[in-house]
Each structure stands twice: as C-alpha cells, then as structure tokens.
Amino acid sequence: MDDRLYFRQLLAGRDFARSDPVARQMANFVYLIGDRDTGEAVVVDPAYSVTDLLEIARADDMEITGALATHYHPDHIGGSMMGMTIEGVSELLAHADVPIHIQADEAEWIKKVTDIEDSSLVLHRSGDVVEVGGVEIELIHTPGHTPGSQCFLVRGGLVAGDTLFLDGCGRTDLPGADPAAMFDSLHHKLARIPDRTILYPGHNYSTRPAASMGETRQHNFVFKPRTEQEWLAMFGAG
C-alpha cells in the first residue's frame, strides 16, 4: 500500500461506539478507504455509530463520499437484529447523501433490512471498480455467506467481510446462504488473489487483525477440503 492510499481498520466497541455493548460483543471491523491527495474516502460496512465514523474521517482530513457494503446483515449495514436496532447506512444517508455500493444480488435483502430507497443504491457486478479519487477498489462477488456477498481488492489488501476470516469463514446456515457457493468463492473466485495480499476480515475473531492470504491459505481449515464434496461433508451439507 502506498502513501496516497488512506486505509484504516476500525474495531467496533474499541475504536468507535465504545459505549455500545453490542458493538463490543459482535467485534465488527469497519474500514475507511480513500485518497489522501483528494481527501475523499468510502466507508466499508458502516454500523453502530455513524457519527463516530464521520468524526474519525474528519479528524484525518477526509470526507466520506460513499459506502461499500460487503453484505446485508445488520451488524454490517445496520437494521434490526435479535430485537435490537443497529445504526448503519440509513443513518449515514441522514448525514450525507452518498451512494451505497452493493452487489446486485444483495439489493432486495439490503432494502428489506434497511428500508433505504433504490435511488441511494449503486448496483454492481463482479469485476466492477469503484474509484475514490485516484484509488481504485475492485469488487469481487463472493456468494456463500449471503447471495450478494462481496470482497474489495485495493492495492495489496483484500477487505473480505464475512466471506473469509483469518480462521474460518462466514456461516452458511443463515437465510440466503449457500455452502456450495461458499466453496466456489473461497477455492475458485479468490484463487487469483496473490499470497502476499493482506486479508482484512469483517470481524475480529483471531489473535491478529490481519494476515497474508498465503498464511491464511496455509492455516485456515476452510482450505483443507480439496473438492466440493469434501467441503459439503465437512460443513454438514452433504
């Protein structure tokens, strides 16, 4: 990653939303990605305290000009979860009229969870690029955890949401999940990502906040099955 790239990994309940017990329990990572030269940034998976996130960006002389959503779950984009309401993209739009970039297959799920309008959503396909100033972010469709889960590739880093953790991957037994699609995403769609790329997950579920893809492929049990049949047997779906 170069000097022009603005990149921050923020842990909910520690770096922001410090007084929110749900944020501390869920241990979500939120990311700010932008161009230091232009002062523009996007926020990946804004949840829990939008005002905190905006203030962090402003303190760094950056302006939030958009949001990227890895998937529709409320702990990533806001909405109702387990009888609780979590801040997210709806609150972000109340502060700033910015585009919310999502994978096209996730649109109906996101609208149902957040009640935001079509006019606020920008629908993408795998391989699309979102430009933030002079920084390009490639969107990679990685279904499995949800139908429209996506990862973001930016200058030597992969922001993976709940598609891939340092240890394990997102659950495949929730509404919209597909174990076979998850196998394909991990073993085929992400196969082109170089080992030197740094993996930045959607949750702080490990002793480290990030690791190289090479390390992850070597140590993460989700890469042990070599065939879809082995994968489905391992995850109780075959």
KOLLOMAR-375326 format. One record per atom (N, C-alpha, C, CB): x, y, z; residue in one letter. Coordinates in steps of 0.02 Angstrom, whole numbers, plus 50000, padded with zeros to 5 digits. Atoms other than C-alpha are relative to their C-alpha. Last residue first. Glycine has a CB too. Layout:
N
XYZa/...
This chain:
238
499965005050053g/488254833450101g/500044992950028g/500595001449957g/500524998850051a/487814848750199a/500024994849946a/500085007049969a/500635003249982g/488694845350365g/499455001049949g/499775002650064g/500464995049973f/490104857850342f/499294997350009f/499995006049954f/499694996749942m/491454844750321m/499515004850034m/500645003749979m/499995004949946a/490374834050207a/500275003250063a/500434994049980a/500695000949977l/489994849150098l/499964994950057l/499544997849942l/500224993949966w/491844853550086w/499304999150030w/500005005949951w/499674999849935e/492374835850044e/499775005950041e/500755000249992e/500295005449960q/491064835149906q/500314999850070q/500094993349964q/500644997649973e/491594852249841e/499694994650044e/499535001849943e/500555000750047t/493364845749823t/499375002750033t/499914992649978t/499774998650068r/495024849949903r/499454999449948r/500564995349982r/500355004050050p/494454851550084p/500225002049929p/499235000750007p/499785007049997k/495854859450190k/499624995649950k/499914997350069k/499645001850061f/495554877450135f/500244992850000f/500585004749991f/500475000050056v/494184880650263v/500344998349934v/499665006849995v/500285006650015f/495394874750399f/499535000049940f/499644997450060f/500734999849990n/496374891050393n/499694993449977n/499695005949961n/500225001749933h/498244888050417h/499244999650009h/500285005050048h/499625005449968q/499064887550246q/499684997750064q/500715002350013q/500115006250037r/497764897550150r/500364994150032r/500255000949928r/500695002249989t/497784910750286t/499864993549963t/499515005449976t/500075002849933e/499664912050287e/499314997250011e/500155005450052e/499595006049998g/499704914450099g/499954996550067g/500715001649984g/500415005450028m/498244926650105m/500394993550000m/499775001749929m/499945000950072s/499294937350220s/499544994449977s/500744998649980s/499465004750016a/498654941350393a/500034999549924a/499884993050033a/499895001150072a/497524954050477a/500564995149991a/500165006749964a/500534996850040p/496784958850647p/500064998749926p/500015007350013p/499734994550040r/497834946250746r/499445003049958r/500584997549954r/499534996449958t/497284934950889t/500325005849964t/500544995350026t/499355003249994s/495774929750787s/500465004250045s/500334999049931s/500095006649972y/493904933250777y/500664996450013y/499574995849954y/499395001249963n/493994951950749n/499934993350037n/500165005850049n/500065000649927h/492614952550620h/500694998750030h/499504994550020h/500564996149977g/492434957850437g/499904999950075g/499384997749967g/500665003349992p/494144951650385p/499465004850026p/500064994150047p/500314996049948y/495674961050315y/499284997450008y/500015007749984y/500715001249988l/496744948950214l/499775004150060l/499874992550012l/500195000249930i/498434955650158i/499244999450006i/500255006450037i/500554995449985t/498954950849981t/499804999350074t/499384998649955t/499734994249963r/500634941749977r/499465005150018r/500535003449958r/499875001749931d/499784925249931d/500245006050041d/500524994450004d/499325002249983p/499114932949772p/500094998650074p/500515005249978p/499724995149955i/497214933649744i/500694997650022i/499535001250062i/499544995650036r/496834922949592r/500335005250045r/499635003549944r/499375003550014a/496104908849698a/500515004649966a/499874993949956a/499444996649966l/494794920649769l/500674996849986l/499885000150074l/500034992850014k/493464915549643k/500575003950033k/499345002850023k/499934998250071h/493994897249643h/500015007649990h/499434996949961h/499515004150034h/494294889949816h/500105001949926h/499794992850004h/499365000549966l/493464902849926l/500534996649957l/499924996350065l/499714993449989s/492044908149812s/500694999650030s/499555004050046s/499784997250064d/491714890549747d/500335006850010d/499415000649952d/499425003850023f/491654883249922f/500285003049936f/499814992649989f/499444997949959m/490494897249976m/500634996349981m/499854998950075m/499764993650026a/489344893749829a/500595002650040a/499435005150001a/499645001450062a/489224875549883a/500275006449969a/499544996449950a/499345003049988p/488804880750061p/500394998649936p/499924993650038p/499935005650046d/487404892650008d/500694996950009d/499885002249925d/499345003050002a/486744906250124a/499994993849954a/500244998150070a/499634997850059g/485184916250084g/500684996949993g/500075007350002g/500404998650060p/484454914250258p/500425002949943p/499435004950017p/500464994449990l/485804907750378l/499595001349936l/500385006450021l/500645002849980d/486654890650377d/499485005450014d/500084995650061d/500375001950061t/488224895250280t/499334996750016t/500424995249958t/500475005649993r/489124904650418r/499634998849934r/499505001450056r/500684998349979g/490554916050369g/499554993950001g/499725005249954g/500354995850049c/492304908950358c/499315001550027c/499974996549930c/500695001550017g/493584900350469g/499735004749946g/499575000650062g/500165006849978d/495164907150549d/499264998849986d/500164998950077d/499345003049993l/495914922550466l/499924992750021l/500425003950052l/499654997649940f/494134926250413f/500704997050000f/499624998150064f/499415003649977l/493384924250239l/500295003550061l/500534999449945l/499835005550046t/491714928550162t/500574995950027t/500185002849931t/500095006649968d/491144938250314d/500124994349952d/499314999550030d/500655000749967g/491834954950253g/499964993450037g/499435000649950g/500385006050018a/493344951550142a/499324999450034a/500394994050017a/500504999149947v/494344967550130v/499454995049986v/499725007450003v/500655002850016l/495794961550022l/499555000850061l/500054992549979l/500425002149944g/497384971950026g/499334997349976g/499885005850048g/499665004849957g/498824974149905g/499614997850061g/500635002950022g/499284998949993r/498194989849821r/500334995450052r/500125007150019r/499724993350007v/496314987849846v/500744999950017v/499625005050044v/499285000550012l/495294972049823l/500285007049987l/500164995349941l/499724994050032f/493554972849898f/500764999549997f/499785006350038f/499374998049971c/492544957249939c/500275005949960c/500514994050001c/499464997950043q/490714953949900q/500615002050042q/499785005949956q/499394998349964s/489234944849974s/500545002049950s/500244994150044s/499634994650030g/487734945549859g/500615002150039g/499565005949991g/499985000350074p/486884928949891p/500445005349968p/499305000649974p/500634997250025t/487404928350076t/500034999949924t/499875007350027t/500274997649936h/488754918350166h/499335003249988h/500495005050034h/499915005749956g/489024909050002g/499735001750069g/500754998050006g/500605002649965p/489204922249868p/500174993950042p/499464998249949p/499825006249967t/490904930149829t/499404997250039t/500605001150048t/500605003449975h/490664944149703h/500204993250028h/499474999249943h/499995007150018i/492324953449687i/499394996650032i/500664996650022i/500525003649965l/492304972549685l/499984992849974l/499315003449990l/500345005150041e/493914981149633e/499514996150043e/500524995249968e/500205005649959i/494364997149726i/499624995149956i/499575002350062i/500485004650029e/495325010349629e/499884994150046e/500254997549931e/499945006849973v/496175024949716v/499444995649971v/499975000150078v/499595003950046g/496375041049615g/500104992850023g/500665003249992g/499444996050023g/494935049949700g/500394996049948g/500455002150059g/500024995149946v/493895035549762v/500605004649990v/500014996550072v/499434995449994e/493565024949608e/499865004950056e/500135003649934e/500224993749970v/492405009949620v/500615004350009v/499624998950068v/499514996149962v/492874995849502v/499675006450024v/500635001649956v/500094992750002d/491704982449436d/500525003350044d/499295002050022d/499514997050045g/492434964949424g/499925007549992g/499974996849933g/499315001849983s/490924956149498s/500485002849948s/500084992550006s/499845006950017r/489324965549459r/500744998750017r/499864998549925r/499395002050035h/488734981449541h/500014992649983h/500615001850042h/499945007250007l/487154990249598l/500594998249956l/499354997149970l/499655001150063v/487265008149660v/500144992649994v/500665004349995v/499585005950012l/485975011049796l/500315000249931l/499584993650007l/499394999549961s/485295027649860s/500494994449985s/499845000150074s/499604994350023s/483975029249724s/500665000850037s/499605006350006s/499585002050057d/483345011749762d/500465005649978d/499564997949942d/500304999950066e/482715017949931e/500494997849945e/499735007049984e/499764994550042i/483305013250105i/499734999149929i/500775000350000i/500544995650025d/482185002050211d/500265005949960d/499595002650058d/499864993049983t/483724994750300t/499455004949981t/500635002149966t/499704999149934v/483394976050313v/500055007450019v/500704996950001v/500445002749949k/482174974250168k/500275001450070k/499914992549990k/500584995649994k/483164985850055k/499524997650055k/499625000449933k/499804993749968i/484754976350091i/499425004750008i/500565003449960i/499865001449929w/483964959450052w/500175006550037w/500584994950006w/500645001049966e/483204965849890e/500104998650075e/499614994349968e/500424994049997a/484864973049831a/499354998950040a/499825002249931a/500144998549930e/486044958749875e/499475005450008e/500635002150035e/500395005449971d/486104950749702d/499805001350073d/500384993649996d/500694999950024a/486664967449629a/499564994650032a/499994999149925a/500035005050053q/488224968649737q/499264999249981q/500314993350022q/500165006849979i/488174984749838i/500044995449939i/499304999650031i/499805004750052h/488855002549829h/499894992850025h/500745001149979h/499855006249965i/487915014849939i/500124994649947i/499414997950048i/500215006450029p/487985031949857p/500214994250045p/500304999149931p/499455003450034v/488125047449968v/499754993449971v/500604998850048v/500325003350057d/486825060050025d/500554996849958d/499575005049958d/499704998350064a/487645064150192a/499674996049945a/500774998850000a/499464995149991h/487065064550373h/500285002449933h/500564997050041h/500294994249966a/485375056050352a/500525005550010a/499714997950067a/500354995950051l/486185044550224l/499675006150031l/499484995749964l/499494996750041l/487395038250358l/499675004649949l/500444994949964l/499764994349962e/485925034850474e/500545003849962e/500264997850068e/500564995249997s/485125023650343s/500215006350037s/499394996950035s/500024995850059v/486805015550308v/499435005050001v/499954995749938v/499655002250060g/487025009250484g/499925004949943g/499764993249979g/499894994650049e/486405010850661e/500374997349940e/500405005850032e/499314997950007i/485874994650746i/500045005649949i/500464994149980i/499904996150060t/484124991050809t/500715002849999t/499485005849995t/499654993749991m/483914976950933m/500065003649933m/500694999050032m/500414995449962g/482654962750939g/500325006750013g/499834996950065g/500125002849934m/483934949850884m/499625004950046m/500674998150032m/499685006449989m/484454960750737m/499884997850072m/500775000449985m/500225003649941s/483574975650661s/500334993250004s/499244999249999s/500655003150005g/484464987250540g/499844996250064g/499964995349940g/500544997349959g/486254992550513g/499354996549987g/499935007349986g/500304994150033i/487494989350372i/499445003150040i/499754998149932i/499554996950049h/488744976850445h/499715006349968h/500174995149945h/499394998149965d/487934970750606d/500525003149953d/500304993950035d/500054993649963p/486284971750512p/500635002050038p/499444999650047p/500135001249929h/486744958050386h/500055006450041h/500494994850027h/500594996749972y/486584963650205y/499904999450075y/499414997349966y/500615004150003h/488294960250132h/499475003150045h/500154992750022h/499795006850017t/490024967850097t/499404995349995t/500494997350053t/500295005149957a/489294985250088a/500244993149979a/499225000449999a/499995006650031l/490304999650017l/499734995050050l/500724998149977l/499955005949957a/489925017550067a/500024993749957a/499424999750051a/500375005950020g/490155034349984g/500094994450050g/500214997749931g/500364998650062t/490915051749991t/499604993949975t/500485002349947t/500345006150024i/491555051650170i/499575001749940i/499584996850057i/500724999450005e/492695066850186e/499714993549973e/499805005949955e/500325003750053m/494485065350247m/499255001050003m/500184992550005m/500094995550058d/495525077550348d/499734996349939d/500675003249982d/499465001750046d/496045063450468d/499985004349937d/499964992649980d/499384998849962a/494975071050606a/500624998449958a/500014995750063a/499874992849999r/493575071850478r/500655001650037r/499425003750032r/499784997950067a/493695053050448a/500175007449999a/499454998549949a/499335002850011i/493635049350634i/500275002149933i/499984992350006i/499534995949963e/492165061250654e/500724997449993e/499815000250074e/499924993650036l/491185052750516l/500515004450035l/499335003649994l/499635001450061l/491485035750597l/500135006449960l/499634994849957l/499305001549982d/490945041950768d/500434999049938d/500044993850045d/499694993649983t/489375049650692t/500734999150021t/499615003550056t/499824996450061v/488945033150608v/500355006550016v/499395001349957v/499994992849986s/488965023650771s/500265003749939s/500455001550062s/499954998649928y/488465005150767y/500025007450017y/500614996750027y/500505002349952a/488725001450582a/500195002350070a/499934992349997a/500114995449944p/489635007150425p/499444997550045p/499845007049974p/500435002949948d/490104991850319d/499915004650061d/500284993450023d/500225006950012v/491534999150217v/499624997550061v/500604995449983v/500025004049939v/491695018050225v/499724993249983v/499595003550055v/500615003949992v/492235027550071v/500054996150065v/499884995249939v/499965006849972a/493525041350067a/499324996849998a/500265000150072a/500625003850007e/493915057749979e/500104993050029e/499794999549925e/500394999649939g/495295069650039g/499344996349997g/499865007150016g/500644996650013t/495955072249863t/499575000850062t/499614996249947t/499894994050041d/497795068549896d/499355003949989d/500304998149933d/499764994549958r/497445056650041r/500085006549960r/500674998150032r/499434996950034d/496405045349928d/500225006150042d/499815002149927d/500054994050040g/495195033850016g/500665002349970g/499725005550042g/499545000550057i/494745018450114i/499945006249958i/499854993649958i/500014993750037l/493935018450287l/500544999549947l/500125006250047l/499414997650035y/493585001050354y/499865006749967y/500234995049947y/500214995250050v/492394994350486v/500635002949969v/499545005750030v/499534995250027f/492834978650584f/499645004549949f/500614996449967f/499964998550072n/491474970350684n/500585004649985n/499355003149975n/499304999250022a/491794963650859a/500065000849924a/500404994050021a/499985002250070m/489994957450888m/500695000749968m/499505003849959m/500135007250005q/490104958451078q/500104997549928q/499304998550023q/499445003649970r/490944975551084r/499924992549992r/500075001750074r/499424999050043a/489684982750961a/500604996250028a/500175007449994a/500105004450058v/488254975051061v/500605000649952v/499345001849962v/499825006949983p/488934982951221p/499914995149942p/499584997750059p/500515004550025d/488915000451144d/500194992850015d/499905001049923d/500495001249947s/489915012851248s/499454995049980s/499685006550020s/499705003149941r/491455011951138r/499494998350054r/500545004550028r/500575003249965a/490495015150977a/500234996650064a/499654994949954a/500604995950004f/492205018750898f/499434996150033f/499825001949925f/499794993950034d/493975012050909d/499445004949990d/500304998249933d/499344997949976r/493554998951040r/500215006649970r/500524994749985r/499965001249928g/491724993951028g/500675001750030g/499854993050014g/500594997749964a/491814992350839a/500054998150074a/499354997149969a/500365005349965l/493584989150778l/499435003050040l/500484996150046l/500284997749937l/494245001350648l/499584994550031l/499585006449989l/500395005649974q/495404996750504q/499785002050070q/500414993350000q/500055001049928r/496025012450418r/499544994150016r/499745006350034r/500305006449982f/496655014950241f/500014999350075f/500384994049966f/500254999249932y/497105031050152y/499634993750018y/499545006450008y/500575003849976l/498105027049996l/499865001550073l/500124992549990l/500614996650021r/499255040749935r/499384996650028r/499965000449925r/500134994349957d/500725034150036d/499355003649982d/500585004849997d/499574994250007d/500695017149952d/499775005850043d/500015002149927d/500424994150000m/500005000050000m/500445006250000m/499525000050061m/
